[in-house]
């Protein structure tokens, strides 16, 4: 593993008993915990962060200082596991499966930042562990809770066949400045994009053709059930762009950062409506839709804790994203040949 944050697999195996507040542990004190989860967790009065885990002393001290009675750990040890009801895992991706397995074995709900893993190694073991646990695993696909995309999904479920679609995901990776690992755009942004394809269109990905423009930029053509093709661009660049354009036989929809709307398509009218929305949000001190997606994700996660339901999006969704990433990488390695996901193990 890239970061030593997991110690021996000591089993406790007991049903989680919830107190008046949900006791949360943060496993990994990198940028995701600092910039995403700290501000979002502050909105939940029924949640208490009681422990943080990180091998870097300065990072765990930085995050623990934000909470009362929050204990510090350099690895996931028995005292940490016994103290929590659930955990948020935002460590390097190659540690996710081992950490999630240990916590699920001890009947602790886990929210795992994407990607679930970098390969299919030990995935079957994780599935079996979850099946025997009273808890479950939820994937950190926050874009599923981005309100414009929820509206887009609903509209597409009612409207006619999609004729074409384009998704662009680029991010300024240098601004993020990860603490413990370096990621390429396929591992970093790919899981979000692939999950959104399945979420928005309510169809599985059949095949992917991918070409690397350079080490930080990838073009793809994704085929979903029904032989609909989606053109995609993933990149680490100097500008963050998240845009989804969907053309149906009747209506053209567009979602992008800074807007809460899916209609009308970009133009003078759309600019005026988006500007009006931003002014209202600022005056009313409302959170932006993309930031709100993290709060909605946490809200759903907390609602799962202690329930008998399996979390959604769950392990199956995380696995589908892994398979898509591996498929795209294989296609890149053979000059953009179309590769079917059912051939990826």
N, C-alpha and C positions, 0 to 999 in steps of 0.2 A: 504494500500500500504506500501511497505517496506521502501520507502524514500519519504519524503514530498517534492515533486517537482512540484505539480499541485495544483493550487488554483482554485477558483470558475469558472464555465463554462460560462464566459462572451462571448457572440456571437458578432462577427464583421461582418461576412458573406459579404465579398467583393471580387471581382476578383483581383488576384494578378497582379500588374503592375510592370514589370521588368525594372530596370534602366540599365545603361550600364554595371554594374556588378551585378551578382547574390548575393543577400544578404542572408547569411546562419547563422542559429543559431545552437549552439551545446547544446543539452539537455542531461545533464549528463557529468560530467568531470572526469570520472574514467579512468581505464587503456586503454579501447578501444579508447577513444578520445585522450588520451595522446600519446599512442604508435602506434596507427594505423592511425587515421584521421589527426592528426597534420602534420606528415611528408607528407602524401598524398595530403592534401589540399594545401600545399606549392607549388605544381606543377601547380596550376591553377591560371593564372593571371586574369581571368575573374570572379573570385569568391572572395567575401569579407566576412569574419566572423565578424558579427556585434554584436553578443550577445552570452553569455554562461550562462547556468542555472545549478546550483547545490546547494543543501542545505549546503554543506560543504564549508565554506568561503575560506579556503586555497586552495581547488581544483579549484574553479572558478577563483581565483586570479592567480594561476599557469598557467592556459590555456589562460586566457584573455591577459596576458602579452605578448603572442606571436603575437598579432594582434594589428593593429592601430585602434583607435576609436571603441574598442570592449567594450560593456557595460555588467555589471555583474548583474545577477538576482538569487534570491534564490528559485524562483518558476516560472512556466510558467504563466506570468501575461499579461495583455492587452498591456502594453508598449512593451514587448518583441515580442508578436505576430504581432503587427503593424509594427515593425521594420524589419521583415524578409520576404523573399520570400519562404524559405523552411527551414527545420530543419532535423538534424541527431539525432535520439533518441538512446542513448546508456546507459540507466538507468537500474535498476533492472527489470527483466522480468515482474514482477507483476504490473508494472506501464505502460507498453507499450500501452495497449489498450486504457486506459483513456487519455494518452497524445496524441496518434495518433488521437483519436476521436476529441479532442479539436482542434487540428491543422487543421485537414481536414474540420471541421465545418467552419473554417475561411479561407478555400481555400488555405492552405499551403501544398505544397508537403512535404512528410516525407520519410526519409530512416530510417528503423527500424532495429536495430541489432537483430539477432536471440537470443532466440526464439520470435516469435510474442507474445506468451502468454504461461502460464503454464497450462491453461485449456481452455475449449470452452466457458466459461462464457463471455457474452457480445460480442461475436464474430459476431452474427447476427446483432447487433446494429452497430458495426463497418462497416460491409458490406453495410448497408443501408446508413450510414453517407457518406461513400466514393461515393456511387452511386449518391448522391445529391450534391457532391462537384465538383468544377471545377478542383481540384487537385486529386492526387492519392497517394497510398502508395507503396513504393518499399521495398522489403525485403533485408537485408544485407547478402545475400548468395554469398560471394565473390568468393568461389571456382568455381562458374559457369564461372568466368572470368580468371581462371587459364589456361593458354594456352595449356599445355599438355592435360588437360581434354576436352577442346574444340576440339582438334584434335582427341582424342579418340572417342568422341561422333560422329564426322563426319565419322570416319572410320567404326564404328559399324553400322551406318546408311546405308553404302554401302556394307558391307560384310555379310557373312553368319551367321547363328544362333549361339548365345552364348551358349556354353556347360556348362561353370562354371565360377564363379567369386568370388573374395575375396576382401574385403575392411577392412583395419586396420586404425583406427584413435585413436592415443593415444596422450596425451598432458601433459606437465609438469606444472600442475596447481599451484604449489608452486612458480614457477618463475613468473607467471602472477600476483599473489597476488591481487585479487580483492579488491576494496575499500569498497563497500557497501553491498555485499552479498556473500554467499557461494553457489556454484552450484555443482550438481553431474554430472558425465560424460554423463548421458542420456539427461539431460537438456542442458548441455554445448556443447557437441560434436555431440549428436544425431541429432539435426536439420540439421546440415551441411551434415551428412552422408545420412540421409533420402532424403534430397533434391537432393543430388548428384545421388542417385539411380534413381530417377525420371528423372533427367536431362540427365545423361549419356545414359541410356537405352531407353529414350523416352517412358516409360511405368509407369503406376501407381503401387503402392505397394498394393498387395492383402492381404497379411497376414504376421505376424511376430511371430516367436518363440524365446523367450529370456530367458537367464539364468544368474543370477548374480554370478560370480565367487567369488567376495567379494564386499564390498561397493564401490570400485573404479574401478571395471572391469566387463564388460558385454559381453557375447557371444550371437550372434543372427544369425538366419537363416531367410532371407527375401525372400518371394515368390512374384515375379512380374508377370504381365500378360504374358500368354504363358507358365506358370508353370516352369519358370526359377528360380533357387534358388541362392541366394548370401549369402555367409558366411561372417559374420562381427564381428569385435572385437572393442569395445569402452573401453577406460580406461584413468583414470588419473594416470600417472606413473612418473618415473624420466626421461623419454625420450619421445621426440616428434616424432611420426611416422605417416606419411600419405602415404599410399600405396594403389593402386588399381590395381589388377591383373585380367585380363579378358581373358578367353580362348574361342576362337571361333573354328569352324570346320577347319578353314584355317590358322589363325594366333593367336599367343598369345601376348597380350599387357601388358605393365607394366608402371605405373606412380608412382613416389615417389618424396619426397622432395629432392631438390638438383639436380634434373635432369629436362631438358627441353624436353625430348624425351619420346616416347611411345614404341619405338623399338630400338634395339633388346631387348630380355629379359635379365635380369641381368647376367653378366658374364664379362670376360676379355675385350671383345670388347666394351661393354656398359660402363665399368669403364673408358676406355681410351677416349671414345667420351664425356662422362659427364665431365671428367677432362678438356678436351680441351675446352668445352663450358664455364666452370667456369673461366678458365684463360682468355678467350676472353672477358667475361663480366667484369672481374676485370680490364683488360687493357683499355676497352672502357668505364668504369665507368657506366655500365648499371645496372638497378635494377633487382633483382632476380625475376623469374616468379611469385612466390607466393606473393611477395610484390607488384608487378605490378598489381596483380588481384584487389587490393584495389583501385588503381588509375583508372583502367578500370571500376570498379563498380561506382566510383564517376563520371567518365566521362559520363557513361550512365545515371546516376541520373540527372546530370546537363542538359543533352540533353532533359530529360523528362519535366523539369521545364518550365512552361509557354506554353507547347505544349498541344494539345488536346488528346494526347495518354495516355493510362493507362500504368503505370510502369510495368516492368517485370524484375525479378520475383516479383509477387504482393501478394495481400492478399490470393488468392487461394493457392499459393505455401506455404505461411506461415501456413495456416490452415492444409494443407496436412502433414506438418512436425509435427504440434501439435498432430494430430491424430495418427501419427506413434509413437511418444514418448509415448502417453497415451496407445497405444496398446502394446508396448513393456513392459511398466510398469505393465500392467495387466497380461501379460504373465509371467513375473518374479514372480508375486504374486501367481500364480497357477502353479508353478514348470515347467515353460517352455512350457506350452500348446500352440499350435498354435492358434492365435487369428486373426480374420479377421477385417480389418479396417472398413468395412461398418457397424459393430456393435458398433462403437465408436461414441458417440454424444457429 
